[in-house]
Amino acid sequence: MVATMTPAPSAPSRTTAPPAPAPTPAPSRRRALDWRIRFAALALIWGFSFLFIKVGTEGFAPFQVTFGRLLFGALVLVAAMALKRERLPRSLRTWGHLTVAAFFLNALPFSLFAYSELTIPSTLAGICNATSPLWGMALSLVALSEDRPTRRRVAGLGLGFLGVLTVLGAWQGFSGVDPAGTVMALLASLSYPIGWIYLRRTLGGSKDSALSMTGTQLLLATAQLAVVTPLFTTLPTHFPLLPLFSVIALGALGTGLAMLIQYGLVTEVGPTTAQMVTYFIPVIATAAGVTLLDEHLTWNTPVGALVVLAGAFLTQPRKTP
């Protein structure tokens, strides 16, 4: 989030985010924090996003949680743009494509995850998020002519979806799992690679900075939810503190700050290494849900999650020298 297991921007991968073409690497310079520390922080932030969603929906409607998430995330990126004196894109074409990307990469998946966690545990939502690389690989074979299938990647795709069936307990007839909530979480995970592929095909060569495009994208997604939310919800009469703080953390940390960290990692260590954060998110989401929310965990959930992650790893293109 959870993201978005919003992955590396330049290639379909995961989670959680996001959202614009990878920035051109800047000249090497010493950073205040080692990239490994920032990598771990990103995994923790995105892993805990599913807990924040669950707690947020205990006090607010799902669309309200999503709107708050986008609003606080956008404020963080707008502040970062102001500090770096970045401008919004000037091309109407760019704004049009980013409007579509905002829907598939933010508004739709964030809303689906929020609704799904009304009926499924945050642990299951986090594991469903890990299927994004599987969906991405399947879609890229159709949408991207340069993405050729290999035995390794096809095997990873099959293994990954076998892991999904294990998580859901298919041999038991999916008993104990809410089908509607699970389908919404899986559709949210599918929405991410649709958005990534769309951006790759439409704005891959854009001269606007990643920060400018991502900030614009979040502003557009916030506007979309600002229109939708009043149509399906009523204004809250009270604001319970814990759900409110969860929504603020989900937006400011899990969306805004996480995107800034992600793009810093992509610039410094490359998208292949940066997208490895995907494989830590369900582990952290599961640990948080079990320890802090007392969510029940059966043996097939962690076993299936490991199979999903193994399949997702195999679907990723090998790093070329």
N, C-alpha and C positions, 0 to 999 in steps of 0.2 A: 502498500500500500501500500501498497500497498502497496498501490501502486500498490502506485501504482509497485508488485513487483513489478514500477514502473523501471530495466535492462539497459544495456548500452544503446545509445541513440542510433548508432550507425548500423546495427544489425539486430534482427529479432532475437530476444533472449528471454526475458522473464517478465518479473514482478511487475517489478514494480515498477516505472515511470515512465517512460517519459519520452522524450517527447520531441526533441528536435534533432536535426542532423548534428553529428559530432563536430565540435569546434576544431579548427585547425590548430595543431599543437603549437603553443607559444614557446619562445626560447626558454631553455631550462633555467630555473632559478630556485633558490633554497626556500622551502616552505616552513612555516612555523611548526607544523605537525607532520610527522612521518606519514606517508600514504597508508601504511598498514593500520595506523591508529584511526585514520579517517575511514578506511574500509570497514573496520570493526564497528565504528560508530554508525555508519550507514546501515550495516546489517542489523544492529540493535534497533535503530529508529524504525526501519521498515518492518522488522519482525514484530515490534510492539504495536504497530499501526492497527493490526487486527484486534488487539485488546482494546485500543482506544475506540475503534468503531463499535465494538460490543457495548462498552460502557456508555458511549455517546447515545446509542439507540435506546438505552434504558431511561433517558430523560427527554429525548427529542425524536421527532419523526425522521425516518431515513433520509428524506430529501433535505431536511433541515441540517442533519449531520453533514451531508455532502456539500451543501451550500456554505456552511461554516468552514469546512475543510478547505474548500477552494478559496474562500475569501481571505482567510488568514495565510494560506500559502501564497496567494497572489500579493498580499501586502509585503511579505518577506522578499519576494523577487523584485517587486517595484522599488523597495528600499535599496536592494543591492544594485539595481539599475541606476538609481539616483546617485549612489556613492561612486559608481564607476562611470557616470555620465553617459550611459548607454541610451540610445534613442529607440523608440518603437519603429518597426518596419514602416516604410513609406509606400510600398507597393500594394495596391488594392488586391492584386493577384495573391500576394503572400498572405494578406489578411483573410482572403477567401479560403485558401488551403488550410490555414491555421484554425479557422472556424470548424472545418470538418475534423481536423486532428484533435481539437479540444473536446469534441463530442466523443470520439472513439478512445482517446487516451485518458480523459479525465471525467467528463460529465457522466457518461454511460457506465464505465466500470466502477467508478466510485459509488454511484447510486446502487448498482446491482450488488456490490459487496455489502453496502449498508442494509439493503433489504434482505439479503441472504442471511445475515447474522441475527435477524429476528427469530429465525427458526433452526439455525445450525450453529455449532460451537465455533468460536474464533479459531480453534485449532484446525478444523476442517476447512474453513475459509482460507487459512494460510497455506494449507497443502494444495487446495485447488488453484491458488495463485501460482504455484510452482509448475503448473501445466502450461503456462504461457510459452516457454520455449518449444514445447511439443506442437502446440497450435501454430506457432510461428514457422517451424520447419515445414509442417504440412502445407501451410498457405504459400510459403515462399516457393515451393516446388511448382505451384500453379501460376503465381503472380510475377515471379522474378525469373526471367529466362536464364540468367547467369548462375542461378542456384541449382546445381545438378544433384540428383540423389546419389547416394553411395550406399553400399551394403551396411556400413557402420551406422549411418544416419537413419536408414529405414529400420534397422534393428532397434535403434534407440527409440524411435517413434512407437514401435510395437511394444517394447518393454515399458515405456512410460505409461501407455494407456492400460497395460496389464496392472501396473502399480495403482492406477486410479480405481480399477475394479477391486483391487485388494483393499484399498482404503475404505471403499464403500461397502465391503462385505457382500460381493455379488453372489457368492455361493449360498448366502442366507436370504436371498431375495431382497437385498438392500434394506433389511429390517433395521429399525432404529435410526434410519437416516431420512430426514425430510427431503423428498425428491425435488420439490419446488425450490427450496433454498439452495440445495446442491447444484441444481441446473443454473440458477442465477449466478452462483460463484464461478462455475465453469464458463458461463457466457462472458462474465467480466474478464476472465483470463484470456478468452478468445478475442475480446475487443482490443486488447493491447497490441498484439501483432498486426491486426488489421490497420490500426493507426500508424504503427511503425512503417509498415510497407507502403502505406499511402504517402507518408512524409518522404520516404526514401525515393519514391517515384516522382513526386511533385516538387519538393523543395530541397533535394539532395545537394544541389549546387548553389544554394542561396548564399549571398554575400553578407547577410545579416548575421550577427553573432548569435551563438546558442542561447546566451542569457536573454537577449532581446526577444528572440523567437519564443523561448519558453515562458517568459514573463507575459508576452502578448497572448500566448495560448491559454495560460491560466486566467487572465483577465476575461477572455472570451468564454471560457468554461464557466466562470463565475456569473457572467451575464446570462448564459443559458439557464443556469439553475435559478437565477434571480427571477426569470420569467416563469419557470416551471413550478418552483416551490409554492408560491401563493395559490396556484391552481389546485394543488392536491393536499395542502396542509393549512391549518389555521395558526395564527400568531401565538406563540407560547405565552401562557399567562404567568408562568414562573420559570426560573432558570436554576435548576439544581446544580450545586457547585461541582460535584464530581463529574457528571456528564459534560458540563460546560468546559471544565478544564481539559477533559479528554478531547473534545472537539477542537479546542485551541491548540493542544499539543499535536493532534492529528494534522492540522493545517500548517501551523508554523514550523513544526519539526518534521513530521512525516511527509509533507508535501514541499513546502518552501525550502527549508534548510537541506533536506535530503537531495533535492534537485541540484542545489549549489554544490554539495559535496560530490555528487555523482559526476557532474561535468568537470570538476577539478580532477577527479580520478581518471576520467577518460583522457583528459589533456595530458596528465602526467605519466600514466602507466599504460594507456591504450584501452580500447573498448573490450578486448578479449579478457584482460585481467579484471577490469572493472566490473564486467557482467558476472563474474564468478560469485559476486555477492548474492546472486539469485539462490544459490544452493544453501545458504545459511538462513535465509528468511523463514522457511517453514519450521526449521529446528527451533528457532527463537520464538516464533509464534506459538508453537506447541508447548514449549517450556513455560511461556508466560500464561497461556490459557489454563494449563494444568495447575501451576503453583499459585497463581493470583486469582483465578476465577473458579477454581475447583471443578474444572471441566473433566468429565470422565474420559479415560483413555483405555481402549482395548488393544490387544496385541497387534491387530491388523492395521491399525492407524500408523504407528511408527514404521512397521515393516513395509507397508504400501508406500509410505512417503519416501523411504530410502530407494525403493524401486523406481518411483517417479523421478527422483533426482538423478539416479543413474541413467535412466532413459533420456532425460533432458540434457545431461552432460554429453551423451553420445550423439545427440542431434546437432550439437554445435560444430561448425566447420573448424577443422584443425588449423592451428596457427601456422602461418607460413613464415619461413625464415626471413 
